[in-house]
Amino acid sequence: MSELTWVEISRTALSSNIARLRSLLEPSTLLCACVKANAYGHGLCETGRIFCDAGADWLSVHSLHEARRLRSSGLDCPLYILGPVAPDDYPDALQLDCRLVVYNPEDLPALAAAARACGRTARLHVKVETGTNRQGVGAGLLEQLCTAITGSADLMLEGLATHFANIEDTTDHGFAQAQLRRFNEAISLLAGRGIAAPIVHCANSAATILMPATHFNLVRTGIAAYGMWPSNETYVSFVRERTNGFALTPALTWKARIAQVKEVASGEYIGYGCTFKTGHPTRLAVIPVGYYDGYDRGIAGGHVLIRGQRAPIRGRICMNLLMAEVTDIGDARAGDEAVLLGRDGDECITAEQLARWASTINYEVTTRINERIPRIMTC
């Protein structure tokens, strides 16, 4: 292979994660796998197809651009666009048979007009504000918005949704429980006015794993579908409460080929800013990956894996290169594989570990891997 850096994605791991998540659900509950942000860095179209083949009922994306790519790849499963769509793009979204989220009453006339022009009914999901204060409509406008939708021949209230603010950030799920109560109150309020949606959903990965009461009839699983726990707190909460052996398998391995191995004398500086000075004669591997590729410039104390051993990063991460010490890996050579994320022999660098080095979260580690880097599907 001629690539200097590439990402390997395990079909088996992706498929098994979908099966494990489905095992948590009632048979009638739909599983919507979130593939926004290039499928959390795993490759949008390839991963979307694997999820559908593995039994995901729906896919969700953030943007119309992502929906276009999935449809162009031949996927005809239900697509739910989680993010905003510009009014000029409503006809395209409806022609692609996408479900849309709504929260602004003023968007409805343009949606209805686009639906009439396309000869389709716009299937809409109203986002209920319960405490995240991102996208969503509060109680004061909820009934008005839903009444306007149900009163239009061109619009359909297909879903009611909300999103949790901190369920993955803590082992105390009191705020999530309060959000769930608000959501149920909104559902009851609308039911009292004779308004009901056939699909109700609020569960992200953490809620899917920890709180069966949030499943309703559709769950939206993101990070867990890729084999990563939403957080350490989620894992701790699960271990405290469950003993059913549920597990997740990370699907992504990021590799690169060493471009050069060089000898550096004691007392020499490495990289920009002269932030690292050698204290002994050092063998250095130059690896063609940097922050442009998505390997965070702020990583401190990090390693890569070379020949199954940890090689500490020396100096700052450059735009397109990083340097790792291989003094104790005497057989390291140019052309060898370096594992930036994933397993090599008995050693493993997880997304969670890489996230700690960069003071961020595992979500960001994989989603920031540059889309130009090839994704290679493996068994």
N, C-alpha and C positions, 0 to 999 in steps of 0.2 A: 504494500500500500504506500502511495506517495505522500499522503497527508502528514503534516508535521504535528497537528493536533486534531483530535477527533473525540467524539462522545459515543460510547456504546450503550445501547438500551436493551434490556432483557425483556423479550416478549413474555417469557414465562413468569417473570416477576410481576409485570403489569397485569397479566391475566389472573394470577393467583390473588393479587390484592383486590381486584374487583370481586372475585368469588368470596373472599373472606369478608369483605364489607357487606355483600349481599346476604351472607349467613346471619348477619345481625338484624335483618329486616324481615317483616312479614311478607309473604309471597306477593301480596297485592301492592306493596309499596314500590314505587318506581325509583330507580337509581340514576341520577343525573351526574355524570362525571364531568368535572370542570377542566377544560383544556385551554383556558385563556393563557396569555403570556407564553406562547409557543409551548403549550402543555407543560407549564412550569419548567421550561427549558428542555423538555424531552422530545420535542418535535411534534408540531401540531397535527398534521395530517396522518402521519404514521401512527402516532399514539392514539388519535381519535379512532382510527380503524381497529386497532387492537382492542381498545375498550369496548367498542360495539360488538366485535366478534366474541368478546369474553362475557357479554351479557348486560352491558350498560344499556339502559332504555333511552336515555337522552344524553346529549352533550351540551354544555354551556360554555359560552365564550364571552369576552368582554366587548368586542367590537364587531361592526359589520364587516370590516376587513377580514377578520378571522373566519366569520361565517362564509364569506365568499370563497375563501381558500378551501374550506371543508367541502362545500358543495362542488367546487371545481374538481376536487379529488374523487368525486363520485359518491360521497357519503350522503344518504338520504334520510338519516335518522332525525327525530325531532331536535331542533336547535333552539336554545334559549339564549338571547343576548342580554347579558347582565348589566351592561353599561349603556350610556345614552347613545341614541342614534339621531343624527341631524334630520330635521323635517324634509329636506331635499332628498334624503336617502330612504324615506319611508317606502316608496314604491319598490325599490330594489330589495329592501328587507322583506317585504311581503311576497314578492315574486320568488324569493329564496325560501319561502315558507318558514320564516323565523318567528318565534315568540318574542315579544318585546316587553320590557319593564316600563311602567308608567308611574308618575307621581305628580305631574303637572296638569291640571285640568285644561289649561290653554293649549296643550298638545293634541287634544282629542279631535278638534275639527280637521286638522291637517291629516291625522291618521285615518279618519273616516273618509275624507276625500281621496286619499291614496288607495284605500281599500276598494272604494267604488270604481276607481279608474282601473284597478287591477282585476276586478271581478272576484275579489277574495274577501274573506272576513278577517279582520285584524285580531289575532289572539293575544290578549294583553294580560299581564300579571302586575297587579297593583302592589307596590312596595310599601309596607306599613312601617311607620317610624315607631320603634319601641325603646330606643335608648342609645343607638349607635350614632345618630345624628350625622349620617352621610346621606345617601339617597333615601328618600322615603317621604310619605305623606302622613301628617299627624291626624289625630282624632277629629279636629275641627273641619278638615276637608275630605276625610275618608269617605263619608257617606255621599257627599256631593259628587266626588269623582266616580265612585262605583255606580251611582244612580245614572250618571251621564253615559257611562259605558253600556250598562244594561238597557238603556233606553234607545240605543242606536242600533239600527239594523245592520250596520257595517262593522260594528265592534263586538267583541266577545270578552267577557270577564272570565278568562280561563283559570287564572290563578291569584292567590293571595300569598304574599311572601314577607318575610322579615329576615334580619341578619343579626347574629350575636356580636356583642362588642368585646367581650373579654373571656369567653368560655375557655379558650386555650391558654390564657395567661395566668391562671390561678387554680388552686385546688379548692377554693371557696366559690361555689357556683351560685351564690345568692343573687348576684346581679342577673345572671342568665335566667334563673328561675323567675325573677321579676319581669324580665323581658318576655318570657313565655306566657306569663299571666296577662301581660298587656296585649299580647298577640291574640290570646284566646278571648279576651274581652272584646277586641276589635271584631273577631269572627262572630261572636255572639251578638254584638250590636248590629252588624249587618244582617245576620239571620233574623233578628227581630223586625227588620224592615223588608224581609222577604228576599234578601240578596245573599246568594251563596256562589262560591266558585268551586268547580269540580276538582281543582288541584290546590292543595294548601302545603306550603313548604317553608322551612326555616333552618333545617339542620345542615351545618357545615360538617367537616370531618370530625371535629371534636364532639359535637353534639350527636352525630351519628353513632360514635363509639360509646359515649358516656350516658346519654339521656334518651332512652327509647320514647319518652313522651313527646319528643320533638320531631319524630319521624313523619307524622301525619301520613300523607300518601305519596310523598316524593322527598328524597334527600339529595343534597348537593354536595358531593364529596370532592374535595380538591387534593390537598397534600397527601392524604392517606392513600389515595389511589396510586400514588407513585412510590409507596413503600416507606414514607417518612411520617413519623408521629408529629402532630401539630405543635407539640412542645413537650418538654420534660414534665411539666405540670399535668398535661393530659395523660401521659404514660403513668405517672405516679397515681393519679386519680383512678385510672383503670385498674392498676394492680391492686389498689386498696379494695376495690368494689367487685372485681370479677376474678373468676378462676377458670375460665373456659378455654384457656390456651390460645386466644386470639393473637395473631402476630402479623407483622407487615414485613415485606421484603423490598429494600431499596432496589430500584431498577437501573440506576444511572452510574456509569463509570466514565471518568474524563481522563484521557491520556494524551501524552505528547512524546515526541522523539527528542532525545538529547542532541543538540546541534553541535556542541563542542565540549570537550573535557580539557581543562588547562591547569597548569601548575602555577600557583601564586605563592610568592615568598612570604615569610613572616613579616609583619609590620606593614603590609599593603592594605589599601582601602578597597572595598567592593561596592560598586554601584553609585547611583546619584546621591549627592549630599554627604558622601564619605561617612555614612552612618555606621558602617561595620569595618573593623580593622582586624586583620588576621593576627592570631597570637602564636601561630606555628606554620610551617610550610603546609599549604592547603591545596587539595585537588578540588576543582570547581567545575560543576556541570552547568552549562548554559542551556536553558530550556526556552523554546520559542512560544511562550505564553505570557501575557501581561494583562494590565487592567483594561485595555481595549477588548480583550477576549472575554472579560468578565471575572478575571482573577483579581480580587480586590486589592487595591494599592495599600490599604490600611492593615493588611494582614501582618501580625507580629507573632513571632515564635512558631511559625508554621513549618511544615515538612512536606515533602513529596516522597513517594515510594519508588525506589530504584532497586531492581533485583531483589525484591522482597524485603528491603531494609529502608528505614527512615533516613532521609537525607534532609538536614535542616536548611531552610532558606536563609541566604546571607544577603544583607543589603536590602534596599528598597525594591519593591516590585516596579518594573519599568512598564512603559506603554505596551510593548510587544515581547518582552523577555523577562525571565527571572533567573536567579542564580541559586544553586543548591550545593552544599558541601558534600563531596563524596570521598573525602580523605580515608574514611574507614570502609569504603566500598571499593576495594582495590581493582576489581574487574570491570567497573563501570566504564563504558565506552560511548563515543558518539554513535548515534543510531539506536541506542537502547531505549526501551520504553520507560517513561516516567509516569506514574499514576498520580494525578493531582487530586482525584476524588474517587474513592472506591477501594477495592481489595487487590492486593498483590501478595500471594502466598498467605502467610499467617498474619500479615499486617493489613490494617484497614484504616482509611481516612474517611470518616462519615461527613455528610453535609452538616450535621450538628457540630462536629469538631471544627470544621472549616469556618462555620458561622461564629463560633466562640473566638477564633483567632481574629476574625474581622469585626467583632463586636456587632453582629447582626443576627438574623434568623435563617434557618435552613431554607425557607421559601426563597429568600433573596439569592442564596448561593446558587441554586440551580436555575432560577429564572433569568439570572444575569449572564449566563453563558451565551456568548454571542451567537446569533442565529446563523451566521455564515459558516460556523464550524460544523462539519458534517455530523449528522446523527446516523449511526450504523445500527440497524436492528439485528440483535443476536438471539439465540435460542433462549 
